């Protein structure tokens, strides 16, 4: 079964909590804090497997969860990291956030990886919070929760050449005539229900991948016929072969079909209509009117297209078509593949113990995060004061609010950051509700100097 679109739910593991412990050996005076860091949570990672050609496996399992990191231990021992969950996908898979529509990663190369849900960082042990005035901190950080999101996976076939045209014009026959692929061929519309891929050999060490695109009819960009379900597979192709039925034995009008299909490409994505395109007039072996055939070829050449008269069934004229496509493809292979997201960036795997070693595979993540130090204050419709800022939200998230010393450190950090001063300036009163992330506080302004 060919499956090219699925939606899954992924949840990365939370980081382990830091430890708040002290050295208590008999012969170690003033032992001091010795709490180790919590381990990082496991991430959900996509990896391209060239042996896969469909997203079928994701139809049966829709939820994936990575393990959390282990809590820190005494004697400065760090907790164990949670293992990453590796999900293997075929080349050409695009991962998109189902809620925001943001492209997370576009994977085309064998072995390429993408982190689609980052594991939470482990909390720091009390060893990190020792200062000249706080020599025995009795608190440690909590681990961060892992990313939880719904992800849509779309498969866009990685093919160099796409064969387009109305149903039953001979697209599958051309694939069968030029490659080892054996698609279903029959004399009725929509015989081909899934795209067919074939490797076309041009010469020694010279070949390209060709795919036929089923279901293109007027209104395809709106889902008519097999519609936009397969239009997206053309996105990665560099050259298009536009096939027309030139036999004259049907009631179709080839020139009108030609313009109708190009209009569908333009309406779906204007860039597709600008893709290099050659025209193949098929079924010339059974053409009923040679004069009409030549007139059609002349009209298309007048529009600026290179036209080939072929019979995919008898292989007449197929080799000149393939060699011309190969020359076009060579001219465009130096360009970047279409539709590769520009938002992704290559990074080394996140360091879990301070290492900067580069992994053996390329890792892709989404856009760079905003500055963690930036924050703002606003008042919502309930009258509560909302402090927004990734850095402050993470600080609150990692603070053990059940520990008095940890809460005192949080208050001091917010004061140094200027949050209290900003709230006073904006008119916050003693007893008002202040929300940072998912946590609510009561604004206490009695003991603070103005």
C-alpha positions as CSV (number, residue, x, y, z in Angstrom):
1,X,0.0,0.0,0.0
2,X,1.3,3.4,-1.0
3,X,0.9,5.9,1.9
4,X,2.2,9.4,1.4
5,X,0.6,11.5,4.2
6,X,0.1,10.7,7.9
7,X,-0.2,12.6,11.2
8,X,1.6,11.4,14.3
9,X,1.9,12.6,17.9
10,X,5.4,12.7,19.4
11,X,6.5,13.5,22.9
12,X,10.2,13.9,23.8
13,X,11.4,12.8,27.2
14,X,11.6,15.2,30.2
15,X,15.0,16.0,31.7
16,X,15.9,14.4,35.0
17,X,15.9,16.4,38.2
18,X,19.1,17.6,39.7
19,X,20.1,16.3,43.1
20,X,20.4,18.4,46.3
21,X,22.8,16.3,48.4
22,X,25.9,16.9,50.6
23,X,29.1,15.1,51.3
24,X,28.8,13.4,54.7
25,X,32.0,11.3,54.9
26,X,33.5,11.1,58.4
27,X,36.9,12.5,57.4
28,X,35.7,15.2,55.0
29,X,35.1,18.4,57.1
30,X,32.9,21.0,55.5
31,X,31.9,18.5,52.8
32,X,29.7,20.8,50.9
33,X,27.1,20.2,48.2
34,X,27.6,17.2,45.9
35,X,24.4,16.9,43.9
36,X,24.8,15.7,40.3
37,X,22.9,16.9,37.3
38,X,19.9,15.2,35.8
39,X,20.1,13.4,32.5
40,X,18.7,14.9,29.3
41,X,15.4,13.5,28.0
42,X,15.4,11.5,24.8
43,X,14.5,13.2,21.5
44,X,12.3,12.0,18.7
45,X,14.4,11.9,15.5
46,X,13.5,11.2,11.9
47,X,16.2,9.4,9.8
48,X,16.1,8.9,6.0
49,X,16.2,5.2,5.0
50,X,16.7,4.8,1.3
51,X,15.1,1.3,1.4
52,X,11.7,2.8,2.3
53,X,9.3,4.2,-0.3
54,X,6.1,4.8,1.7
55,X,4.9,6.0,5.1
56,X,2.9,2.8,5.6
57,X,4.4,1.9,9.0
58,X,3.1,5.2,10.6
59,X,-0.5,4.1,9.7
60,X,-0.4,1.5,12.5
61,X,1.5,3.4,15.2
62,X,0.6,7.0,15.6
63,X,2.1,7.9,19.0
64,X,5.8,7.9,19.9
65,X,7.3,8.8,23.3
66,X,10.9,9.0,24.3
67,X,12.1,8.1,27.8
68,X,13.0,10.8,30.4
69,X,16.4,11.4,31.7
70,X,17.5,9.9,35.0
71,X,17.6,12.1,38.1
72,X,21.0,13.2,39.4
73,X,22.8,11.3,42.2
74,X,25.0,12.2,45.1
75,X,28.8,12.4,44.9
76,X,28.5,14.6,41.8
77,X,27.1,11.7,39.7
78,X,25.0,12.8,36.8
79,X,21.9,10.9,35.8
80,X,21.7,8.8,32.6
81,X,20.4,10.4,29.4
82,X,17.1,9.1,28.0
83,X,17.6,7.2,24.7
84,X,16.5,8.9,21.5
85,X,13.7,7.4,19.5
86,X,14.7,7.0,15.8
87,X,11.8,7.0,13.3
88,X,12.9,5.9,9.8
89,X,11.3,7.6,6.8
90,X,11.7,7.4,3.0
91,X,13.7,10.0,1.1
92,X,11.5,13.1,0.3
93,X,9.7,13.2,3.6
94,X,8.6,16.7,4.8
95,X,7.8,17.1,8.6
96,X,5.3,19.9,9.4
97,X,3.9,21.1,12.7
98,X,0.2,20.2,12.5
99,X,-0.9,23.1,14.6
100,X,1.2,26.0,13.3
101,X,1.9,24.8,9.7
102,X,5.7,25.4,10.3
103,X,8.0,23.2,8.3
104,X,10.2,21.4,10.8
105,X,12.4,19.6,8.3
106,X,12.7,18.5,4.7
107,X,14.6,15.3,4.3
108,X,16.0,14.1,1.0
109,X,19.5,12.6,1.5
110,X,20.2,9.1,2.7
111,X,21.1,9.0,6.4
112,X,19.9,12.6,6.9
113,X,18.4,13.2,10.4
114,X,16.0,15.7,11.8
115,X,15.0,16.3,15.5
116,X,11.2,16.9,15.4
117,X,10.8,16.9,19.2
118,X,13.7,17.9,21.4
119,X,14.2,16.2,24.7
120,X,14.2,18.4,27.9
121,X,17.5,19.4,29.5
122,X,18.3,17.9,32.8
123,X,18.2,20.0,35.9
124,X,21.4,21.2,37.6
125,X,22.4,19.8,41.0
126,X,22.9,22.0,44.0
127,X,26.7,21.9,43.3
128,X,26.1,24.6,40.7
129,X,24.4,27.1,43.0
130,X,27.3,27.6,45.5
131,X,28.4,31.2,46.0
132,X,30.4,33.1,48.5
133,X,27.2,33.9,50.5
134,X,25.3,30.7,49.7
135,X,27.8,27.9,50.5
136,X,25.2,25.2,51.3
137,X,22.3,25.5,48.8
138,X,19.5,23.1,49.7
139,X,17.9,23.2,46.3
140,X,18.4,21.9,42.8
141,X,16.8,22.5,39.4
142,X,14.0,20.4,38.0
143,X,14.3,18.9,34.5
144,X,12.7,20.5,31.6
145,X,9.7,18.8,30.0
146,X,10.2,17.5,26.5
147,X,8.5,18.9,23.4
148,X,5.1,17.5,22.7
149,X,3.5,18.2,19.3
150,X,1.5,16.8,16.5
151,X,3.5,16.3,13.3
152,X,2.3,15.8,9.7
153,X,4.5,13.7,7.5
154,X,4.2,14.3,3.8
155,X,6.1,12.2,1.2
156,X,7.2,14.0,-1.9
157,X,8.8,11.6,-4.3
158,X,12.5,12.3,-5.1
159,X,12.5,12.1,-8.9
160,X,14.5,14.0,-11.5
161,X,11.8,13.9,-14.2
162,X,8.0,14.0,-13.9
163,X,5.7,12.7,-16.6
164,X,2.4,14.7,-16.5
165,X,-0.8,14.6,-18.6
166,X,-4.4,13.6,-18.7
167,X,-5.4,10.1,-17.7
168,X,-4.8,7.3,-20.3
169,X,-2.4,9.2,-22.5
170,X,0.4,6.7,-22.0
171,X,2.4,7.9,-19.0
172,X,2.8,4.5,-17.4
173,X,3.6,2.9,-20.8
174,X,6.5,5.4,-21.1
175,X,7.8,4.4,-17.7
176,X,7.6,0.7,-18.6
177,X,9.4,1.4,-22.0
178,X,12.3,3.2,-20.5
179,X,13.0,1.5,-17.2
180,X,12.6,-1.7,-15.3
181,X,9.4,-0.5,-13.6
182,X,6.2,-2.5,-14.4
183,X,3.2,-0.3,-13.6
184,X,-0.3,-1.3,-14.2
185,X,-1.4,-0.4,-17.7
186,X,-5.0,-0.5,-19.0
187,X,-7.3,1.4,-21.3
188,X,-9.4,3.2,-18.8
189,X,-9.0,6.5,-16.8
190,X,-7.2,6.4,-13.4
191,X,-5.5,3.1,-14.0
192,X,-2.5,4.5,-12.1
193,X,-3.5,5.2,-8.5
194,X,-0.1,5.8,-7.1
195,X,3.0,7.4,-8.6
196,X,5.4,5.0,-10.3
197,X,9.1,5.4,-10.2
198,X,11.6,4.1,-12.7
199,X,15.4,4.5,-13.2
200,X,16.1,5.4,-16.8
201,X,19.6,4.5,-18.1
202,X,21.1,6.9,-20.6
203,X,24.6,5.5,-20.9
204,X,27.4,4.1,-18.7
205,X,27.1,5.6,-15.2
206,X,24.4,8.0,-16.6
207,X,20.8,7.6,-15.3
208,X,18.0,9.5,-13.8
209,X,14.8,8.8,-11.9
210,X,11.5,9.3,-13.7
211,X,8.0,9.3,-12.2
212,X,4.6,9.4,-13.7
213,X,2.0,11.6,-11.9
214,X,-1.6,10.1,-11.9
215,X,-4.8,12.0,-11.4
216,X,-4.2,15.3,-13.3
217,X,-7.5,16.6,-14.6
218,X,-9.0,20.1,-14.6
219,X,-9.7,21.1,-11.0
220,X,-6.9,18.9,-9.6
221,X,-5.5,21.7,-7.5
222,X,-8.8,21.7,-5.6
223,X,-8.8,17.9,-5.2
224,X,-10.8,16.9,-8.3
225,X,-9.9,13.3,-9.5
226,X,-6.9,12.2,-7.5
227,X,-6.1,15.9,-7.3
228,X,-3.6,17.6,-5.1
229,X,-2.9,14.3,-3.4
230,X,-0.3,13.7,-6.1
231,X,0.5,17.2,-7.4
232,X,2.9,17.7,-4.5
233,X,5.1,14.8,-5.9
234,X,6.0,17.1,-8.8
235,X,7.6,19.7,-6.5
236,X,11.0,18.0,-6.5
237,X,11.3,17.3,-10.2
238,X,13.6,19.4,-12.3
239,X,12.2,18.6,-15.8
240,X,8.7,17.7,-16.9
241,X,7.5,15.6,-19.8
242,X,4.1,16.7,-20.8
243,X,2.4,13.8,-22.6
244,X,-0.6,14.2,-25.0
245,X,-2.7,11.6,-26.8
246,X,-2.1,12.5,-30.5
247,X,-4.0,9.5,-31.9
248,X,-7.1,11.4,-32.8
249,X,-9.2,8.3,-31.9
250,X,-10.8,9.9,-28.8
251,X,-13.0,13.0,-28.4
252,X,-10.1,14.8,-26.5
253,X,-8.6,18.0,-27.8
254,X,-4.8,17.7,-27.1
255,X,-4.1,21.4,-27.2
256,X,-6.9,22.2,-24.8
257,X,-5.7,19.4,-22.5
258,X,-2.1,20.9,-22.7
259,X,-3.3,24.3,-21.5
260,X,-5.6,22.8,-18.9
261,X,-2.8,20.8,-17.2
262,X,-0.5,23.8,-17.2
263,X,-3.2,25.9,-15.6
264,X,-3.5,23.3,-12.9
265,X,0.2,23.4,-12.2
266,X,0.1,27.2,-12.1
267,X,-2.8,27.3,-9.7
268,X,-1.2,24.7,-7.4
269,X,2.2,26.3,-7.4
270,X,3.3,29.1,-9.9
271,X,6.9,27.8,-9.8
272,X,5.8,24.5,-11.3
273,X,4.6,26.2,-14.5
274,X,8.1,27.7,-14.9
275,X,9.8,24.3,-14.7
276,X,11.6,23.2,-17.9
277,X,9.1,21.2,-20.0
278,X,9.1,19.1,-23.2
279,X,6.1,17.8,-25.0
280,X,5.6,14.2,-26.1
281,X,2.9,13.5,-28.6
282,X,2.1,9.9,-28.0
283,X,0.4,7.1,-29.9
284,X,1.6,8.3,-33.3
285,X,1.6,4.6,-34.5
286,X,-2.2,4.7,-34.5
287,X,-2.7,8.4,-35.4
288,X,-5.7,8.8,-37.7
289,X,-4.8,12.1,-39.3
290,X,-1.1,12.8,-40.0
291,X,-1.9,16.4,-41.1
292,X,-3.6,17.2,-37.8
293,X,-0.6,15.7,-35.9
294,X,1.9,17.9,-37.7
295,X,-0.4,20.9,-37.2
296,X,-0.5,20.2,-33.4
297,X,3.3,19.8,-33.2
298,X,3.8,23.1,-35.1
299,X,1.4,24.9,-32.8
300,X,3.3,23.7,-29.7
301,X,6.7,24.5,-31.2
302,X,5.3,28.0,-31.9
303,X,4.6,28.3,-28.2
304,X,8.3,27.7,-27.5
305,X,8.2,24.0,-26.5
306,X,10.4,21.2,-27.8
307,X,8.1,18.6,-29.3
308,X,8.7,14.8,-29.8
309,X,6.5,12.4,-31.8
310,X,6.6,9.1,-30.1
311,X,4.9,5.8,-29.6
312,X,5.6,4.5,-26.1
313,X,4.0,1.2,-26.9
314,X,6.4,0.5,-29.9
315,X,9.3,2.6,-28.6
316,X,9.3,4.8,-31.7
317,X,10.9,8.2,-31.0
318,X,11.4,7.3,-27.3
319,X,15.3,7.5,-27.3
320,X,15.5,11.0,-28.8
321,X,13.0,12.1,-26.1
322,X,15.1,10.5,-23.3
323,X,18.4,12.0,-24.6
324,X,16.9,15.5,-24.8
325,X,15.5,15.2,-21.3
326,X,18.9,14.1,-20.1
327,X,20.6,17.2,-21.6
328,X,18.0,19.4,-19.9
329,X,18.5,17.6,-16.7
330,X,22.3,18.0,-16.8
331,X,21.8,21.7,-17.3
332,X,19.6,22.0,-14.2
333,X,21.3,19.5,-11.9
334,X,23.7,22.2,-10.7
335,X,20.8,24.1,-9.2
336,X,19.4,23.4,-5.7
337,X,16.6,20.9,-5.6
338,X,13.2,22.6,-5.6
339,X,11.2,22.9,-2.4
340,X,14.0,22.3,0.1
341,X,13.1,24.3,3.1
342,X,15.4,27.3,3.8
343,X,14.3,27.5,7.4
344,X,16.2,24.5,8.5
345,X,19.8,24.7,9.7
346,X,22.5,22.1,10.1
347,X,23.8,21.7,13.7
348,X,25.7,19.2,15.7
349,X,23.7,17.0,18.0
350,X,22.9,18.9,21.3
351,X,25.7,18.4,23.8
352,X,24.6,16.5,26.8
353,X,27.8,16.7,28.8
354,X,29.4,19.7,27.3
355,X,30.9,17.9,24.3
356,X,31.0,19.6,20.8
357,X,31.6,16.5,18.8
358,X,29.8,16.3,15.4
359,X,27.6,13.3,14.7
360,X,28.1,11.2,11.6
361,X,24.8,12.3,10.2
362,X,23.5,15.8,9.4
363,X,21.0,17.0,11.9
364,X,18.3,19.5,10.9
365,X,16.2,21.6,13.3
366,X,13.8,24.4,12.8
367,X,14.5,28.2,12.9
368,X,16.8,29.6,15.5
369,X,15.0,30.3,18.8
370,X,14.4,33.9,19.9
371,X,16.7,35.5,22.4
372,X,16.1,33.8,25.7
373,X,16.8,37.0,27.7
374,X,14.1,39.0,26.0
375,X,10.8,39.4,27.9
376,X,7.7,41.6,28.1
377,X,4.8,42.3,30.4
378,X,1.1,42.7,29.4
379,X,-2.2,42.5,31.0
380,X,-4.8,39.9,29.8
381,X,-8.6,40.1,29.7
382,X,-8.8,38.6,33.2
383,X,-6.8,41.5,34.7
384,X,-3.8,39.2,35.4
385,X,-0.3,40.4,34.6
386,X,1.4,38.1,32.1
387,X,5.2,38.0,31.9
388,X,6.3,36.5,28.6
389,X,9.8,35.4,27.7
390,X,11.4,32.0,26.9
391,X,14.2,32.5,29.4
392,X,12.0,33.5,32.4
393,X,9.5,30.8,31.5
394,X,12.2,28.2,31.6
395,X,13.5,29.5,34.9
396,X,10.1,29.1,36.5
397,X,9.6,25.7,34.9
398,X,12.9,24.4,36.4
399,X,12.3,25.8,39.9
400,X,11.0,23.5,42.6
401,X,8.2,25.7,44.0
402,X,7.9,23.4,47.0
403,X,11.4,24.3,48.1
404,X,11.6,27.6,50.1
405,X,15.3,28.2,49.1
406,X,14.5,27.6,45.4
407,X,11.6,30.1,45.5
408,X,13.8,32.7,47.2
409,X,16.4,32.3,44.4
410,X,13.6,32.7,41.8
411,X,12.4,35.9,43.4
412,X,15.9,37.3,43.5
413,X,16.5,36.5,39.9
414,X,13.2,38.1,38.8
415,X,14.1,41.2,40.8
416,X,17.6,41.5,39.2
417,X,16.0,41.0,35.8
418,X,13.8,44.1,36.5
419,X,10.5,42.2,36.4
420,X,9.2,43.7,39.7
421,X,10.3,47.2,38.6
422,X,8.4,46.8,35.3
423,X,5.3,45.6,37.0
424,X,5.3,48.5,39.4
425,X,5.8,50.9,36.5
426,X,2.8,49.4,34.7
427,X,0.6,49.8,37.7
428,X,0.6,46.4,39.4
429,X,-0.7,46.4,42.9
430,X,0.1,44.3,45.9
431,X,-2.0,41.1,45.6
432,X,-2.4,41.1,41.8
433,X,-2.0,37.9,39.9
434,X,1.2,37.5,37.9
435,X,1.5,34.6,35.4
436,X,4.7,33.3,34.0
437,X,4.2,30.4,31.6
438,X,1.7,28.1,33.2
439,X,2.5,29.2,36.8
440,X,0.6,31.9,38.7
441,X,2.0,34.0,41.5
442,X,0.7,36.7,43.8
443,X,2.5,40.0,43.5
444,X,4.0,40.8,46.9
445,X,5.2,44.4,47.0
446,X,5.2,45.1,50.7
447,X,8.8,44.2,51.6
448,X,10.5,45.5,48.4
449,X,12.1,48.9,48.2
450,X,10.7,51.2,45.6
